[in-house]
């Protein structure tokens, strides 16, 4: 699974990186963005709704940073 390391990027960069990565992910596959920016908790699900993608949920990366998982549906 593709994982984007956006730990040190401020808002709105994690969502921008998510949008850039979308074309490289096959339909049906999941990918994740790891971001410490508190706004990412709200921005990633909102981006998914606006872009018609599935927000799978939030997990923790190995270092405890929030990891937001997305499934490409189109």
PEQUI-V128730 format. One record per run of one state. SS is the DSSP state (2 for helix, 1 for strand, 0 for the rest). FROM is the first residue (numbers start at 0). TO is the last residue. If there is no record, write none. Layout:
# PEQUI-V128730
ss->(SS SS)
from->(FROM FROM)
to->(TO TO)
This chain:
# PEQUI-V128730
ss->(0 1 0 2 0 1 0 2 0 1 0 1 0)
from->(0 1 5 12 24 29 34 39 51 53 60 65 71)
to->(0 4 11 23 28 33 38 50 52 59 64 70 73)
